Amino acid sequence: MDSIILCEGRVDTALIGQYLASISGWHYSKVSKSGANFLEEDRKQIINKYKRDDHWMYLWGVGGRKRFKSPFEKILEFNSLNKDTSFNNIVFIVDRDEEDEATIVAEFAGYIGNDELRKNEWLDVTYTDKFGHEYTVRMMLIIVPFDEEGALETVMINSLAEEDDEEIIPQCVKFIDGIKSEKYLKKRRDILKAKLSTLIAIIDPDRAVDSLVEIVEGIQWDRYRAVNQTFNKLLEL
């Protein structure tokens, strides 16, 4: 079975790809699955491909919270024209931020055309292809984090907190929260990234000049409880 995961951005694709490669045996691939030559819509997007035996897994960073619809429609179009090589599993991974959970679920239920969608649960959705034949796709919506406001950076900070025996994280959080600026850290997401980057700069100074994506790819996320709790359903792919 072949799968495709739609997430928000480059950091998401880096963490999820590294996690699944280390724990589930997926291997990064420079080539594409037959016929599935999806192209990024702009520079904000990224598409990474992984292979395990004869199975494929795509990770599509769509470039932002409100940009899932177009990539999803392209996947359905591909499935409709390629019955024998279609994607059997489609997963949406969405940051909770400050949004109401029911609102997020309703939004994605509208995308897939099925109001039985629930967070963190598989749902079989039936469509009709271009030739009039029905086919079924298994779908799931994962909202990150599960039980608090925030984003994937929150999960990463919570993970690193599992080894924080010197209360470094509270000090980093207090430092960033105490910065007052009219120019910088105006968005909640930027504040979370700053907290994570500051934490990394302290616990691993040699990596402070790396990009956040490089930093994420260099951490063994499968050893952390918070990450495993968030992404354990992906082990079913």
Rosetta blueprint (number, residue, H / E / L):
1 M L
2 D L
3 S E
4 I E
5 I E
6 L E
7 C E
8 E L
9 G L
10 R H
11 V H
12 D H
13 T H
14 A H
15 L H
16 I H
17 G H
18 Q H
19 Y H
20 L H
21 A H
22 S H
23 I H
24 S H
25 G L
26 W L
27 H E
28 Y E
29 S E
30 K L
31 V L
32 S L
33 K L
34 S L
35 G L
36 A L
37 N L
38 F L
39 L L
40 E L
41 E L
42 D L
43 R L
44 K L
45 Q L
46 I E
47 I E
48 N E
49 K E
50 Y E
51 K E
52 R E
53 D L
54 D L
55 H E
56 W E
57 M E
58 Y E
59 L E
60 W E
61 G E
62 V L
63 G L
64 G L
65 R L
66 K L
67 R L
68 F L
69 K H
70 S H
71 P H
72 F H
73 E H
74 K H
75 I H
76 L H
77 E H
78 F H
79 N H
80 S H
81 L H
82 N L
83 K H
84 D H
85 T H
86 S L
87 F L
88 N L
89 N E
90 I E
91 V E
92 F E
93 I E
94 V E
95 D E
96 R L
97 D E
98 E L
99 E L
100 D L
101 E H
102 A H
103 T H
104 I H
105 V H
106 A H
107 E H
108 F H
109 A H
110 G H
111 Y H
112 I H
113 G L
114 N L
115 D L
116 E L
117 L L
118 R L
119 K E
120 N L
121 E L
122 W L
123 L E
124 D E
125 V E
126 T E
127 Y E
128 T E
129 D L
130 K L
131 F L
132 G L
133 H L
134 E E
135 Y E
136 T E
137 V E
138 R E
139 M E
140 M E
141 L E
142 I E
143 I E
144 V E
145 P L
146 F L
147 D L
148 E L
149 E L
150 G E
151 A L
152 L H
153 E H
154 T H
155 V H
156 M H
157 I H
158 N H
159 S H
160 L H
161 A H
162 E L
163 E L
164 D L
165 D L
166 E L
167 E L
168 I H
169 I H
170 P H
171 Q H
172 C H
173 V H
174 K H
175 F H
176 I H
177 D H
178 G L
179 I L
180 K L
181 S L
182 E L
183 K L
184 Y L
185 L L
186 K L
187 K L
188 R H
189 R H
190 D H
191 I H
192 L H
193 K H
194 A H
195 K H
196 L H
197 S H
198 T H
199 L H
200 I H
201 A H
202 I H
203 I H
204 D L
205 P H
206 D H
207 R H
208 A L
209 V L
210 D L
211 S L
212 L H
213 V H
214 E H
215 I H
216 V H
217 E H
218 G L
219 I L
220 Q L
221 W H
222 D H
223 R H
224 Y L
225 R H
226 A H
227 V H
228 N H
229 Q H
230 T H
231 F H
232 N H
233 K H
234 L H
235 L H
236 E H
237 L L
